Amino acid sequence: MSITVAIDPGVKLMAMAEFLRDELQAVHVFRGDSLEETTRSLAQFRDARELRLVIEKPVIYDPRKWKGDPNDLIREALAAGAAAACFPNGSLSYIRPADWKGQRKKPIDNRYTLALLNSDERELLDGVNLLRSLMHNVLDAVGIGLWAVGRRKR
């Protein structure tokens, strides 16, 4: 059995997509009002299965393109590490955004990710109870997973 778990880490929201072989099986969202609450939410999910874990690696962008507090990147890196700790038997890899999605802008990449899903997989996304403005986190986790299982080209 080949299980791949892809995570888009975040301070107040982490999204996770679970694939069996190359098919999306489940989507999970972990939330909190702070990094500590969000990571506690994920830690309750803790998974001891042997699997392939792929987590988006926070990257430092050109300072001219920064939005908000650059210290948020440190908290996001802590979230990525906390996510890895919740899967102690997983083979771990971190992937930079440019490596799995190239240089596509988020709205274009979200449409690309959705186009790669079959109808059953899209139904899984329909069941996610999340504001539309936050669905990009879920789509990033799904996109990372699609890349990891070989269904997505950069």
DABELMO-V946200 format. One record per helix or strand of 3 or more residues. SS is the DSSP state (hx for helix, st for strand). FROM is the first residue (numbers start at 1). TO is the last residue. Records with the same first field share a line. If there is no record, write none. Layout:
BEGIN
SS: FROM-TO / FROM-TO
END
This chain:
BEGIN
st: 3-8 / 13-20 / 23-31 / 52-57 / 91-96
hx: 35-43 / 63-65 / 72-85 / 97-101 / 106-115 / 119-126 / 132-148
END
